[in-house]
Every structure is written in C-alpha cells, then in structure tokens.
Amino acid sequence: METFEKGMFDRIPIEDKSAEYIARPQVTYWQDAWRRFKNNRLALVALVILVMLLLLVVFGPMVSKSLYGYEVNTMDFVAKNQGPSANHWFGTDSLGRDIFTRVCYGGRVSLAIGIIGALVSTVIGSIYGAISAYAGGKVDNVMMRIVEILSSIPYLLIVILVSIFFGETNIFTLIVAMTITGWTGMARLVRGQLLSLKEQDFILAAETLGVSNKDIILKHLLPNTLNVILISISFDVPGYIFSEAFLSFLGIGIKQPATSWGAMASEAQRQFMFYPYQLFFPSLMIALTMLAFTLIGDGLRDALDPKLRQ
C-alpha cells in the first residue's frame, strides 16, 4: 500500500487564492438601475426639481407664516393686486391674499390628487389586468370588453355625475371620479406584459409545484412587471395633476375656500391682462411638476430596461 509523506506536497501560498476573487463586484438589478439613472442628467435634474417642489409645498407655508404671519385665506384689502415684492414674494390676488402661501397650499392638493390617483389606478389596474391575463379564454374576453366600455366614457361626464351624487366637489370626489375609468390603461398594460410572462418556465414550474393562482399572480407575475408599473406611475401623476387643473379651470374642480394650482389659474385668468403674475406662478408650478415627472419617467424607462443592462 502506497504511503504519503509530508514532502510530497507543496503548500500553496494564500496569495494565489486571489485568482478566485471576482474581478467585478456583484451588482444587483436595482443598484445597476440607479447607476444608469444617475448617468441620465436630465432625469437627475428633474428629480432635484421635484424634490425642491415637494420641500416648497411642505415647508413653504411654515416659512410664510413665521416671517409674515400669512395664512392661506388671510385677506388684506389694502394690499390687493400687488406685484411680487419683499413682503409678498409672488404678489397678492384680488382679495389681498398672499399668492406664495396659496401656491404652496394649492400644491399640496394638486400633488395629493396626482399621487393618490395614480396609486389607486395602479393597484386596481394591475390586479385586474393580472387576473385577466392569467385566466385567459372567455374570462379574459369579458374582462377586456368591460375595460373597453369604461374607457370609452368621457371622464368629464363622470366627474359631473359623481359631483351630483356626492353633492359637492372636493379632493375625494375628484379622485373617485378620475379613477373610475383611469385604471383601464394600467390594466391593458399589465395584461400585455403578463401574457408574455405566463408561458415562461418559472411560471410552469410554480404551477407544477402546486403554487396557488393567487400566489403566482402576486409573487411571480406582478413583481416581474414592476419596472413597467413604476414607469407608468411616473407618467400618470402629471396626467392626474393636469386633469385636476383642467377641471378647476372649467369651474368644476376644487371649490373655495380650498385651493389648488388649477383653481388659482382659473381665478387668475379673469384678470390676466392686468395682473399676469397671478396666472404665471400657479401655471409655472404645474408646468415644472409635469415636466419633472415626465423626465423622471423617461429616465426610469431607460434605467429599468433589462436589455440595456451592462
């Protein structure tokens, strides 16, 4: 029987184990997406603008009140229709109210409608589209016909009917009215994505292992459409903000004493020829918010695309 002696083996220096080290650190999907998003300068600038707008909306009224004692509905008839100055940064309206303070409060309403409306539409549309795509067959046909019927109804008519039903127009009624049919686009988008995913091997493996339909939809299908959903949300938020502004401009949006950017623009357009600054500032906030969300959506679309990952 052959014996082994100590001198027959050579000790390998520990430095040679460096050959087994990974030359490039492991990068997760979300880390790589954030890296590519940061490389998109327009999207990064839009993110900074959006953060500044949020800080203005949240802390602006506090600054205005602490410095000058202005409230959202504080009226000073002596100082009405004054242009921007050291005491009134954005000027005053026809009732002597500080426009800067009202722009900040109005931003809270407009952003709340945009973000909440987009989230509600995303949840309803994602679940509905996922069930439709996974069920297939007659169930899918019936559910899609319902979507087509709802999407063909003008949302302006729905807003009027909902306002009549509740007897008033406020944030709640506007969100309800705009999301009754607003989720249909998300349902179509999610359905299209899941139709291409449900035949993948990992879904067939989950079905073979006896995973329930609910878990397949919630744990396997929807997470794989998360990038598309996030991009859609970033485009839906400015859409809801503009819809609220349009409705308020027509006079069927937010009512006094509450205010929003659209309501302020509606009030200011009556005397635009004499005091254009009263329309300029709320319109500027609407434009900056919509532009910021749109550019962020473009950046997310490029950053979350797995085909572009390097």
N, C-alpha and C positions, 0 to 999 in steps of 0.2 A: 504494500500500500504506500502510495507516494505521500511524502510529508512536505509540509510547507515551512520554510524558515523565514525569519524576520527580514533578512537581507534580500529576499526575493521580491520584495515590494518596495516601490518608491512612493514617498509621501508627496502628494500634490499640494503645492503652495496655495494658500487661501486666495491669493490674488487671481489665480486662474478661474475662480468662480465668477469673476466679473463677466466672463463670456456668456453666462446665463442671464445676466441682467437685461431688462427690456430697455432698448436704446431710447424709446419714446415713451413718456409716461402715459398711462391709460387715461383716456378722456371719455367721459360719459356723453350720451346724446345731448343732454341739456347743457352741459359745460361747453360742448362744441357749438351748440346753437347760440349761446350767449357770446362766445368768442366771435362768431360770424356776425351777430347782431351789432356788436361794438365796432366792427370794421365798416359798418354802414353809417357813414357820417350823418346823412340826412335823418335817418331813423333815430340816431343818438341825440341829435339836436332837437328833434320832435319830442323825444322823451323828456329832455330837460325843460322844454317849453310847457309840456303837460304838467310836470311836477311843480313848476312855478305857478301855473294857473290854479292848481289844487291848493297850494300854500296861500295864494291870494284869496281864494274863496273861503278857506277855513279861518285864516287869521286876519284878513283884511278888515272885517267889521270890528274886531277887537282893537286894532290899531286906531281905526277911525273914532271909536267911542272913547278910548283912553286919551287921545290927543285933543279931540274937539267936542266930544260928548254927543256925536251924531248917532241916531238910531235909523233903522230902515224907513220909518214913516215920520221922522221928525221934520216938521214943516216950519219954514221961516219965510214969510211972505215978503219981508224986506229984501231978502237975498234971492228971490226967484229969478230964473233965467239968466243967471250969471255964468260967464265962461270959466274955464279952468283957471284956478288961482292957487295961492299958497294955502288958503283956508278950505277951498273945495277943489281937490285935485282934478276931478273930472267935470267940475261945474255943478250947477243945480238945474232942476227941472222947473216946470211951470208952477209948481206948488212950493218951491223953495227947498225941496228935498235933495240931500247930497247924493249925486249920481254915483260916486265911487262906492259908497256904502250900499246902495241899491244894486249896483253891478255885482258886488260880492255876494249879497244875499240871493240875487237872481241866479248867479252861477250855481249856488247850492241846489236850487230847484231844477235847473236845466241839466246839470250833471247827474242828479239823482234820477231824473226821468230817463236819461240816456243809459246809464249803467244798469239800473234796475230793470228797465225794459229789455235791454239786450240779454241780461242774465236769465230773466223769465222766459224769453223766447228761445234761448239756447237750451234750457232744461227741457221745456215741453217739446221743442222740435227735435232734439237729439233722441229722447226716449221714443217719440212717435216714429221717427224715421228708422230707428234701430229695430223696433218691433216689426214695422212694415217690411224692411229688407230681410230680416231673419225668417219671418213667417213665409213670405213669398206666396206665389199662387193667387188664389182668389182673394185671400185676405189682403195681400199687397195691392191688388187692383182696386178693391173697395176703398182702402185707406188713401190711396193716391187720388181717387176720384173726389173724395171728401176734401183733400188738400186743394185740388183744382177749383172746387166750388168756393171754398173760403177765400182763396187768393184772388178770385175774380170780383169780390165785393169791395167797392171803394172804401178805404178806411175813413174818409171824411164822413160818409154816411153812418158808419159805425160809431164814430165819435159823437155825432149828433144824437143818435139813438141812445147811447149809453148816458149822455148828459141828461137827456129827458128822463131816463129811467131812474137815475140817482137824484135828479132834481138840482144838481149843481155840477160845476166843473172845477176839479182840483187835481192834485198830483195823482191821487189814487184812481180817479175816473179816467184820466188821460192814459195812465199806464195800462189799465184794463182795456180801454178802447184800442190802443195801438198794438197790444199783444194778442188780442183775439185772433187776428189774422197774421200778425208779424212773425209767428213761429213757422209759417209754412215754408219759407225759403230755407231755413235751417233743416227742416225735415227732409226736403228734397236733397240737400247737400249731404247730410248724413246717410241717407238711404243709398245714394250713388256710391259713396265710399264703402259702405258695408257690403254692397252687392259684390264688389271685387275682393272683399276680405273673407267673406263667409265660406268660400271654397278653398281657402288656404289650408295647408297641412295642420297647423296648430289648432285650427277650429275643428277639423275632423278628429284630431287626437283627443281634444276635450270631449267631444260627443261620444267617442269610443269609451272613454273612461267614465262615462255616466254623469258628466257635469250638467247641472240643470240649465234650461234655456235662459233663466234669469241671470245666472252667474256667467254664462257665455256672453250675454249681451253687455252686462255691467263690468265684467272683469277682463274680457278678452277683446270684444269688438269696439266698444266705445273708447277705451284707452288708446287704441291704435288710430283713432281719428281725432285725438286731442289736438294735434297740430292744426288740422283744418278748422276745428271748432274755435281755437284761440284766435286764429286769423279772422274768422267770420265775426267774432265778438268785436274785434278792433274796428271792423267796418260798420257793424250795426250800431255802435254807440253814437257816432256822429249822425247816422241816419235818424235815430230817435230824437236827438237834440234838434236837428233841423226840422223834423216833423212837428215837434212842440213849438218851435219858433214860428213855423208857418201857420199853425192853428191859432197861436196867440196873435199873430199879425192879422188874421182874419177876424179876430174878436171872439173866438170860441175856445180859447185856451185858458191859461191861468187868469183868475179874476182877482180884483183888488179885495183886501189890502195886500194879498200875496203878490209876488212879482217873479219874473223870470227874464232872461235875456230877450226872448221873443216878445213878452208883454211890454218891456221897456222900448223895444224897437217899434212896436205898434203905437205906443203913446207918442213917441218922438217923431214919427213920420208925418203927423198932422202939422207940425210947425218946422219941418226940415228946412224950408227956405230961409227961415230967420235964425234958427239955432241948430245948425247941422251937427254940432258936437254932441247933442243929446242922442242922436242916432248913431254917431260914429263909434262910441265906446262899446255899447252892447253888441253892435254888429261886428266890431273887431274881435270881441271875445268869442262870438260864435264862429267866426272865420278861423281864428287861431286854434280853437278846440277841434274843429272838424279837420283842419289841415294836420294837426298833430296826430290825431288818431289814424288818419289815412296813411301818413308816412310811417307810423309805427306798424300798421298792418302790412305795408309793403316790406318793411324790414323783417317782420316775423315770417312772412311768406317765404322770403329767401333764406332766412336762418333756420327754419324748421323743415325745410325740404331735405329729406334724407339723400336724395340723389346728388345734392351739392356738397355733401359731407366729404371732407378730405382726411 
